[in-house]
Amino acid sequence: MARSLRVCDHALLRFLERVGGVDVEGMRRQLAISLDRAAGAAQQLGAREMTIAADGFHYVVIKGVVVTVLSPTMKPKRTKARL
């Protein structure tokens, strides 16, 4: 029996963008704009890693890059502060 195909994140993103007509870059800009103020405040305090809580979600930021988004039922891992 043949294995079922898997769809990687990159392919899914391109499908949403090219087939589904989702403005991925526009969404990326909006997300960055909405998190900039909180990230800027944390960076002024010397934080390189942070979790920003907004609208019930947690946005994990490492070195200025949002690396994941956690749903309200997920808990962010507590890591040692890196300044």
CORLINHU-V404900 format. One record per helix or strand. SS is the DSSP state (a for helix, b for strand). FROM is the first residue (numbers start at 1). LEN is the number of residues. If there is no record, write none. Layout:
ss={SS/SS}
from={FROM/FROM}
len={LEN/LEN}
//
This chain:
ss={a/a/b/b/b}
from={9/24/49/57/65}
len={11/21/6/6/6}
//
